Amino acid sequence: MTLPNLEPLILRYPAWFHAFRVTFTTALAMLIITFTQVPHGVWALITIIMVMGSVAYLGEVLSKAKQRIIGTLSGAALGLSLYLLPNSDMVLHTSLFLLMLATSIYFTRGKYSYAMLLCALTITLVATAGPGNLDVAWQRTFNVIWGALLAMLASRVLFPIRALHHFHVLNAEILQSAAKAYQAHLAHTQLRQTQLEQITNQQTSAAASVLLAELKTLLTKQISILPHAIKESGVKNEHFAKITEAHKRMLHSLQTLTETQWQQLAPACAAQLQLNQLMFTLASQLPRSMPAKVQAAIPLSSSSPQQTMTLGLIQQADIELLHCNNAMHLGQDIDINLAGYWWLNQELARRFYKLATELALVYQHPVAS
């Protein structure tokens, strides 16, 4: 269960909520063990920590839920099968256990690596009780299974961290940060309205540099959660990957614009200011434009009429910068410095248009995988 007002807080501090979820689940298991006096209950605690410790995002939890159950049950079945051997045949018992363990570990490099890892763990927990001690084996199996089920339930209902929602929020934050960085750069070119101004690296806007650093941090975070967001989305992989790539290309254009030592620049023109406004407009639309797949991943209690709005589609003809070359002229001649600067602005506009197109494909017309 995720309260609407806690969703932003969960996304802002995912590690804290994950630590709380694992600790709370472990404490709950300890209470169950204390009141029921279940034998060997410590194995339930070990299972909870093993299956929850490295899993934070809901999509990762759900994708591994099946593997957890399969791995636990198959490992328990294989481990318990060893107790069909005579009690005195310790060598055969140990040999078969090691063979099962080696086989499970071998397949951890395959598609169901997580299931095979849990299978190996469960075989070890069950089989190492020793021949003849079947009661201990059953108790270990039971504790592993109910511990895994409790971990799954807690991960699903106790402050789940949704990578898809986080990816959606980061889209707006990245674009907003890019728009602010471009705005700071344009403001720096308006030092004089009637004549050209020489701008050196030392005079580059400190605000733009800070915003670019923030933009890099946000983009790095989005790239890190991309695989988890894809698992939750049901949208074809290339759409989310193209969105991230478009963000990266815009960042590269902004870095080149703000960090290059330009000999001279003209004041920002209307086409540049219009592009900047389009960037702010699109960024402001994203928090209100929730893809259908994102809405499905968020509880109804956290939805609002604003979140169901579709994303406004930006046409190439809407971007004036792509159809204007006046700013590269100095008097009657073409200035090479201004031409290069203007080309970079147009490249930023082209990359913004590419980003807007990819966002529209996901937010306005979700594509099923």
Secondary structure, DSSP 8 states (H G I E B T S, - for coil): ---GGGHHHHHHSHHHHHHHHHHHHHHHHHHHHHHH--TTTHHHHHHHHHHHTT--BHHHHHHHHHHHHHHHHHHHHHHHHGGGS-TT-HHHHHHHHHHHHHHHHHGGGSTTHHHHHHHHHHHHHHHTT-TT-HHHHHHHHHHHHHHHHHHHHHHHHSS-B-HHHHHHHHHHHHHHHHHHHHHHHHHHTTS-SSS-B---GGGS-HHHHHHHHHHHHHHHHHHHHHHHHHHHH-B-HHHHHHHHHHHHHHHHHHHHHHHS--S-B----HHHHHHHHHHHHHHHHGGGB--HHHHHHS-GGG--GGGB-------GGG-GGGG--GGGEETTEE-HHHHHHHHHHHHHHHHHHHHHHHHHHHHTS--B-
